[in-house]
Amino acid sequence: MKSSDRLPVFVTVFAAVCSVVYIVAVYKNYALFTYHPATGQFAAGVEKAGPDGPAMYWYGWIATSAITGAFAGLFACALPRGLAQRVWPGFSWAIPLTGIAVLLYILRNYFLH
């Protein structure tokens, strides 16, 4: 498979896997790192807020999902041509749109109170 044939497979798998992993990371709080904006410090993994201010996990969730999506996309590119061509390109938009609905459900308490 030429590299030009692999790009659509990588992008489709990356978008789908990154979206699913992001939802899981938000729901289970699997952050690669934590950022403390009051002190400007980063900490590995999930760290609770300190007396100086809140902890931000969003950057860690994004990093977790992006790295996992990239590895999944590279793995999909390594699949034989017949398997790689079976990846439906619509997954690159269908799964993220479904993920938005799931995130709205998970975060519904923020919108209702």
C-alpha positions in Angstrom: 0.0 0.0 0.0 1.4 3.4 -1.0 1.6 6.2 1.6 -1.2 8.1 -0.3 -3.5 5.0 0.3 -2.6 5.0 4.0 -3.5 8.6 4.9 -7.3 8.1 4.7 -7.0 5.0 6.8 -4.9 6.7 9.4 -7.1 9.8 9.6 -10.3 7.7 9.9 -9.0 5.4 12.6 -7.3 8.3 14.4 -10.6 10.4 14.5 -12.7 7.4 15.7 -10.3 6.1 18.3 -9.3 9.5 19.6 -13.0 10.4 20.1 -13.8 7.2 22.0 -10.7 7.4 24.1 -11.4 11.0 25.0 -14.9 10.1 26.2 -13.4 7.3 28.4 -10.7 9.6 29.6 -13.2 12.2 30.7 -15.6 9.8 32.3 -12.9 7.8 34.2 -10.4 10.8 34.6 -7.5 9.1 32.8 -5.3 12.1 32.3 -1.7 11.7 31.1 -0.8 14.8 33.2 -2.4 17.5 35.3 -1.9 21.3 34.9 -2.1 23.6 37.9 -2.8 27.1 36.4 -2.3 29.0 39.6 1.3 27.8 40.0 1.9 27.1 36.3 3.1 23.6 37.1 2.5 20.2 35.4 2.2 16.9 37.3 2.3 13.4 35.9 -1.0 11.6 36.0 -4.0 12.8 37.9 -3.3 15.1 40.8 -5.9 16.7 43.0 -6.3 20.4 43.3 -4.0 22.0 45.9 -4.5 24.9 48.2 -3.3 27.3 45.5 -6.1 26.6 43.1 -7.9 24.2 40.8 -6.3 21.4 38.8 -6.9 21.2 35.0 -7.2 17.7 33.5 -8.3 18.7 30.0 -4.8 18.9 28.5 -4.0 15.5 29.9 -7.2 14.0 28.5 -6.4 15.5 25.1 -2.8 14.1 25.2 -4.1 10.6 26.3 -6.6 10.4 23.5 -4.3 11.9 20.8 -1.4 9.5 21.6 -3.8 6.5 21.7 -5.4 7.6 18.4 -2.1 8.0 16.7 -0.9 4.5 17.8 -4.2 3.0 16.6 -3.9 4.9 13.3 -0.4 3.7 12.7 -1.5 0.1 13.6 -4.3 0.4 11.0 -1.9 1.6 8.4 0.2 -1.6 9.0 -2.8 -3.8 8.3 -2.9 -5.7 4.9 -4.5 -3.7 2.1 -7.7 -5.7 2.1 -8.4 -5.1 5.7 -7.4 -1.4 5.6 -9.7 -0.7 2.7 -12.7 -2.0 4.8 -12.4 1.0 7.1 -15.5 3.1 6.4 -14.5 6.8 6.0 -17.7 7.8 7.6 -16.4 6.7 11.0 -14.2 9.9 11.0 -17.4 12.0 11.5 -20.0 9.5 12.8 -18.2 8.5 15.9 -17.1 12.0 17.0 -20.7 13.2 16.5 -22.0 10.4 18.6 -19.3 11.2 21.1 -20.6 14.7 21.5 -24.0 13.4 22.4 -22.4 11.0 25.0 -20.4 13.9 26.5 -23.5 16.0 26.7 -25.1 13.2 28.6 -22.1 12.7 30.9 -21.9 16.4 31.7 -25.6 17.0 31.9 -25.4 18.1 35.6 -23.3 21.1 34.6 -26.1 22.2 32.2 -29.1 21.5 34.5 -27.9 23.1 37.7 
